[in-house]
Every structure is written in structure tokens, then in C-alpha cells.
Amino acid sequence: MNSSLTQAVDHVIRSRHSVRAFLDTPISTEMLKEILHVASRAPSGTNTQPWKVYVVRGQTRDLLVERVCTAQNELFVNPALSAQYQETFAYYPQQWLSPFIERRRENGWGLYGLLNIQKGEKEKMAAQQLRNYKLFDAPVGLFFTAHQSLAIGSKMDIAMMIQNVMLAAKARGLDTCPQAAWNHFHQLVLDTIGAPADEELVCGMALGYADPDAIVNQFLTPRVAVDEFAVFVDE
């Protein structure tokens, strides 16, 4: 076993976390292509390689941010508008059960606590939510889509490809934040990036260099011990 290689791979996996504040330092097209080339080695059922990735920068990025932030602000004022912005598939369950609801709450209040956002401060919460749609100031947005004819297995394939993107980026000194938040606004996203009508938005992602001075980037989510989720069946 190559211990140095093991340590390098383990370090990349363990050091990856969702970054919520980025510098505006540009990322070269060559580096982005390199990351996607490496990430495309992700497995997929019968090698269908169902992923399509839109790399959004510059004026298109700014237009998308403006359009979706406007829609989100309108929703904050008039929640009834949410009927216009429905996900094409359910990312989260309709009813949360234990232990998942406790983990979700711990995550939310841990982040808000770091940002000094107290329970009931709806305007502050809304402002933090809006940061999602500003890509946390990252210069690059990645939007992963799949053909509408494909089934749930293809989303699993794309999820593995997304993980590869995050790890390949981290290995090059970049950080990321995968974002399901964009899925509510899939129509605005797909229209702005020029995706054809037969594609479905699976996930968005902010990518760039982390802002080392932003307190929000100190937030690290905990993980349960292996013994809590692994079952070794030997007989």
C-alpha cells in the first residue's frame, strides 16, 4: 500500500466541505476542463454517462443571479408565488423522521449560530438564503442536468460525478458548494443557460477559491461514527 497516496486521497476527501463565501478570483477554462475531464471517470449504469454540465461565468452568471434573486425576493414578500417554482423531483421528504430531522436542525442552527442569526429573525434568514442564488460570490456556477427520459439511477450516476468534481477541484486548491436550492427555479436556470426543453436540472454548484477571512467558512458539519451507520454481516 502506498501510504503517501492514501494520505493524499484521504486528505482531499476529509478537507472538502461546503464553502459559502468565495473570492472573485477567476478560474481558467483550462483548469475547469481538467477538473471535468477527471470527474468524467465517475461510474454510470451501463456507461450511459448521463451527465451534462453547464459552466456558467461572466455576464450569463450575473444575469442568472439577478433573475433568480429577483424571484426569491418576490417569494419572500408573497409566499403564494411558490406554486410557480416547483422542483421536478423531490430532493427532501415531505415528512422528516428521526434521526434525520435532528441532524437537519443541528446543521441549520449551527450555521445560523455562527452567523449570529437567531430564531425568528426571518429577514436575516432570508438574506442568508439569498446568498445561495448569488453563488456565494463564486465566479463559476456549474449546473448539472440530465435528459428527462432517464430514470432515478441516472441521478445517482450524476451524484457520483458531482462528488468527483468537488474532489478534483479540492485537489487543485479550489472549493465548492453543491446546491439543491436552485432546483426550485429550474425553469429560470434552464432558460438562462440555454438548455433544451428535454433536459432536467439535477443540481447546481458554486466553485472558486474560498474566502479565508469569511467566518461562515469555519462551519464544518459533523459526521456520525462508522458504527452508527455500518452493519458488518459476516454470517
C-alpha positions in Angstrom: 0.0 0.0 0.0 1.3 3.4 -1.0 0.9 5.3 2.3 1.6 8.7 0.8 -1.0 8.2 -1.9 -3.5 7.0 0.7 -2.9 10.1 2.9 -3.2 12.4 -0.1 -6.6 10.9 -1.2 -7.9 10.8 2.4 -6.8 14.5 2.9 -8.7 15.7 -0.1 -11.9 13.8 0.9 -11.7 15.0 4.6 -10.8 18.6 3.8 -13.7 19.0 1.3 -16.6 20.9 2.8 -19.3 23.2 1.6 -17.9 26.7 1.2 -20.3 29.6 1.5 -18.0 32.6 0.7 -15.7 32.9 -2.2 -13.2 35.3 -3.7 -13.8 36.7 -7.1 -10.5 35.3 -8.5 -11.2 33.9 -12.0 -10.7 30.3 -12.8 -9.1 29.4 -16.2 -11.0 27.5 -18.8 -8.1 25.0 -18.9 -8.4 24.2 -15.2 -12.2 23.8 -15.4 -11.8 21.4 -18.4 -9.2 19.5 -16.5 -11.5 19.1 -13.5 -14.4 17.9 -15.6 -12.2 15.5 -17.6 -11.0 13.9 -14.4 -14.5 13.9 -12.9 -16.0 12.1 -16.0 -14.3 8.9 -14.9 -17.3 8.5 -12.5 -19.1 5.2 -12.9 -22.5 5.1 -14.5 -25.0 2.3 -15.2 -24.0 0.6 -18.5 -21.7 3.5 -19.1 -24.5 5.8 -20.1 -22.6 8.8 -18.8 -25.9 10.7 -18.3 -24.4 14.0 -17.1 -24.3 17.3 -18.9 -22.6 20.2 -17.2 -23.1 23.9 -17.9 -20.2 26.0 -16.8 -21.6 29.5 -16.2 -19.4 32.5 -15.9 -19.3 36.2 -16.7 -22.4 38.0 -18.0 -24.5 34.8 -18.1 -23.6 34.1 -14.5 -24.6 37.7 -13.5 -27.8 37.5 -15.4 -28.8 34.2 -13.8 -28.0 35.6 -10.3 -30.1 38.7 -11.0 -33.1 36.7 -12.3 -33.2 34.1 -9.5 -32.5 36.6 -6.7 -35.4 38.7 -8.0 -37.7 35.7 -8.0 -36.5 34.7 -4.5 -37.1 38.2 -3.1 -40.7 38.2 -4.6 -41.3 34.8 -2.9 -40.2 36.3 0.4 -42.8 39.1 0.1 -45.5 36.8 -1.4 -45.0 33.1 -0.4 -48.1 32.2 -2.5 -45.8 32.5 -5.6 -44.1 29.3 -4.6 -46.7 27.4 -6.7 -44.8 28.8 -9.8 -41.5 27.4 -8.6 -41.8 23.7 -8.0 -39.0 21.1 -8.2 -39.2 18.5 -10.9 -38.3 15.8 -8.3 -38.4 15.8 -4.5 -34.9 16.2 -3.0 -36.2 16.2 0.6 -39.0 14.1 2.1 -42.4 15.6 2.8 -42.2 14.3 6.4 -39.0 14.2 8.4 -38.3 11.4 10.8 -35.6 10.8 13.4 -32.6 10.9 13.3 -32.6 12.9 10.1 -34.7 15.8 11.4 -32.3 16.2 14.3 -29.3 16.3 12.0 -31.0 18.8 9.8 -31.8 21.1 12.7 -28.3 20.8 14.1 -26.9 21.8 10.7 -29.2 24.8 10.3 -28.8 26.2 13.7 -25.1 25.5 13.7 -24.7 27.7 10.6 -27.1 30.4 11.8 -25.4 30.4 15.2 -22.0 31.1 13.6 -23.6 33.9 11.6 -25.4 35.3 14.7 -28.8 34.7 13.3 -31.3 34.0 16.0 -34.6 32.0 15.8 -37.4 34.1 14.4 -35.1 36.6 12.6 -36.8 36.0 9.3 -35.1 38.8 7.3 -31.6 37.7 8.3 -32.5 34.1 7.4 -33.9 35.3 4.0 -30.7 37.3 3.4 -28.6 34.2 4.1 -30.8 32.1 1.8 -30.4 34.6 -0.9 -26.6 34.0 -0.8 -27.3 30.7 -2.4 -28.6 32.4 -5.5 -25.6 34.7 -5.6 -23.4 31.6 -5.8 -21.8 32.8 -2.5 -19.9 35.2 -4.8 -18.1 32.4 -6.6 -17.1 33.3 -10.1 -18.2 29.9 -11.5 -21.5 28.2 -11.3 -21.9 24.6 -12.5 -25.3 23.3 -13.4 -25.8 19.5 -13.8 -28.6 18.3 -16.0 -30.0 15.0 -17.3 -32.2 14.1 -20.1 -35.9 13.9 -19.0 -36.2 10.4 -20.4 -33.7 9.0 -17.8 -34.7 7.4 -14.5 -33.6 7.8 -10.9 -30.5 5.7 -11.5 -29.0 8.4 -13.7 -29.3 10.9 -10.9 -27.3 8.5 -8.8 -24.7 8.4 -11.6 -24.6 12.2 -11.8 -24.2 12.4 -8.0 -21.1 10.4 -8.2 -19.8 12.6 -11.0 -20.6 15.7 -8.8 -18.5 14.2 -6.0 -15.7 13.7 -8.4 -15.9 17.4 -9.5 -15.7 18.5 -5.8 -12.7 16.3 -5.1 -10.8 17.2 -8.3 -11.4 20.8 -7.5 -10.2 20.5 -3.9 -7.1 18.7 -5.1 -6.3 21.8 -7.2 -6.8 24.3 -4.3 -10.4 25.2 -5.2 -13.5 24.8 -3.1 -17.2 24.1 -3.9 -20.7 24.1 -2.6 -23.2 21.8 -4.1 -26.6 23.4 -4.2 -30.0 21.8 -4.4 -31.6 25.2 -3.7 -31.5 26.1 -7.4 -33.9 23.3 -8.3 -37.0 25.3 -7.3 -36.0 27.8 -10.0 -35.1 25.2 -12.7 -37.2 26.9 -15.3 -35.3 30.2 -14.9 -32.0 28.4 -14.7 -32.5 26.2 -17.8 -33.8 29.2 -19.8 -30.9 31.4 -18.9 -28.2 28.8 -19.6 -29.9 27.9 -22.9 -30.6 24.2 -22.1 -33.0 22.4 -24.4 -36.6 21.6 -23.3 -35.8 17.9 -22.8 -33.3 18.4 -20.0 -33.9 18.4 -16.3 -31.9 20.3 -13.7 -30.3 17.9 -11.1 -28.1 20.2 -9.1 -26.1 23.4 -9.0 -22.7 24.1 -7.6 -20.6 27.2 -6.7 -16.9 26.8 -7.5 -14.0 29.1 -6.8 -11.3 30.0 -4.2 -12.6 30.1 -0.7 -12.5 33.5 1.1 -10.1 32.7 4.0 -11.4 35.6 6.1 -15.1 34.7 6.0 -16.4 33.4 9.3 -19.0 31.3 7.5 -16.3 29.1 6.0 -15.4 28.0 9.6 -18.6 26.0 9.6 -17.9 22.2 9.4 -20.7 19.7 9.7 -20.2 16.7 12.0 -20.3 13.0 10.9 -21.7 10.1 12.8 -19.3 7.3 13.7 -18.9 4.3 11.4 -20.5 2.0 14.0 -23.7 4.1 13.7 -24.3 3.5 10.0 -22.3 0.4 9.0 -23.5 -3.1 9.5 -20.9 -5.9 9.1 -22.7 -9.1 8.1 -20.2 -11.9 8.5 -22.5 -14.9 8.8 
